[in-house]
């Protein structure tokens, strides 16, 4: 957007379109109510361009961190058992 924030969206099977903002590093903020029955994995970039993964489950975002103390985590996909595949550095 004009402020440089990434705008993300979730489109469900009923056609409901939910938008949320992905600010750097901190958990994303919803610009509309988030569904509690949807689980997804996404990422956001910080000021240095490093990616940080987030999990949306139960209507809340949780930051995903790799086993290293610093670096990037980029979730690529999540399955029906909520297993996430991605990369970290």
C-alpha positions as semicolon CSV with decimal commas, in nm:
position;residue;x (nm);y (nm);z (nm)
1;X;0,000;0,000;0,000
2;X;0,103;0,369;0,004
3;X;0,264;0,329;0,348
4;X;0,475;0,032;0,232
5;X;0,284;-0,232;0,428
6;X;0,201;-0,561;0,259
7;X;-0,172;-0,627;0,236
8;X;-0,261;-0,995;0,242
9;X;-0,594;-1,170;0,200
10;X;-0,779;-1,489;0,274
11;X;-1,056;-1,602;0,040
12;X;-1,260;-1,892;0,176
13;X;-1,484;-2,143;0,000
14;X;-1,795;-1,930;0,064
15;X;-1,641;-1,633;-0,116
16;X;-1,574;-1,439;0,205
17;X;-1,276;-1,209;0,148
18;X;-1,077;-1,118;0,463
19;X;-0,784;-0,876;0,445
20;X;-0,500;-0,830;0,690
21;X;-0,183;-0,623;0,703
22;X;0,159;-0,785;0,730
23;X;0,378;-0,532;0,913
24;X;0,748;-0,610;0,956
25;X;0,831;-0,876;1,217
26;X;0,542;-0,818;1,455
27;X;0,237;-1,042;1,421
28;X;0,008;-0,926;1,142
29;X;-0,289;-0,705;1,231
30;X;-0,628;-0,787;1,093
31;X;-0,808;-0,511;0,908
32;X;-1,127;-0,717;0,937
33;X;-1,228;-0,998;1,176
34;X;-1,022;-1,313;1,120
35;X;-1,203;-1,645;1,089
36;X;-1,145;-1,885;1,377
37;X;-1,199;-2,198;1,168
38;X;-0,915;-2,133;0,918
39;X;-0,550;-2,228;0,959
40;X;-0,281;-2,083;0,732
41;X;0,091;-2,007;0,730
42;X;0,235;-1,683;0,590
43;X;0,535;-1,455;0,631
44;X;0,628;-1,089;0,662
45;X;0,954;-0,901;0,599
46;X;1,143;-0,680;0,841
47;X;1,334;-0,357;0,761
48;X;1,638;-0,563;0,652
49;X;1,430;-0,768;0,411
50;X;1,443;-1,084;0,626
51;X;1,130;-1,300;0,623
52;X;0,954;-1,411;0,941
53;X;0,683;-1,677;0,935
54;X;0,346;-1,663;1,108
55;X;0,074;-1,919;1,172
56;X;-0,292;-1,815;1,176
57;X;-0,499;-2,060;1,383
58;X;-0,807;-2,004;1,596
59;X;-0,826;-1,642;1,479
60;X;-0,480;-1,556;1,621
61;X;-0,134;-1,515;1,469
62;X;0,174;-1,684;1,622
63;X;0,528;-1,614;1,503
64;X;0,713;-1,915;1,360
65;X;1,084;-1,933;1,440
66;X;1,345;-2,174;1,310
67;X;1,591;-2,349;1,540
68;X;1,847;-2,068;1,497
69;X;1,835;-1,759;1,714
70;X;1,830;-1,524;1,416
71;X;1,757;-1,537;1,047
72;X;1,455;-1,607;0,836
73;X;1,161;-1,845;0,849
74;X;0,944;-1,879;0,541
75;X;0,649;-2,121;0,555
76;X;0,554;-2,245;0,209
77;X;0,260;-2,475;0,274
78;X;0,047;-2,633;0,545
79;X;-0,150;-2,958;0,524
80;X;-0,475;-3,076;0,686
81;X;-0,276;-3,208;0,987
82;X;-0,134;-2,856;1,036
83;X;0,217;-2,968;0,943
84;X;0,406;-2,675;0,793
85;X;0,679;-2,704;0,533
86;X;0,913;-2,417;0,454
87;X;1,269;-2,292;0,488
88;X;1,469;-2,117;0,758
89;X;1,814;-1,970;0,782
